[in-house]
């Protein structure tokens, strides 16, 4: 996937929290990582990395995730502050 760094970024508490929030909401809706990747137009590997807190997606991707999960911005970023 174009745009993915070739090296794993350093750990970040906010990315970790966002990934956990997204994973918990995805599981709560019964959507698999593969289905979520397909719905957002991301690769499954990128999706796994996002949930693992390795990457912070761009705003447009966050908006797609928010719409698919039918959650608020507050739900996405809970505990990220």
C-alpha positions, 0 to 999 in steps of 0.5 A: 500500500502506498503511503505506508512507512517501511519502518514501524513507528515508535510507540505512541499512547494516543495511537494505542488508545485509538486502536483499542477504541476502534477494535472494541467498537468493531468487535461490538458491531460484529464486523471482522477486520477483513470486512472493515478493511473492505468497507474502508478501502484499506488493506487488511494488514493496514487495518491490523496495524491501525488497531495495534496502534502502529498508525494514525489514519488520516482524517478522511479515513477516520471519518469513514471509520466513524460512519461505518461504526456509527459512533461519535468522535468522542467514542473514537478518541476516548482516553486519547487526550 
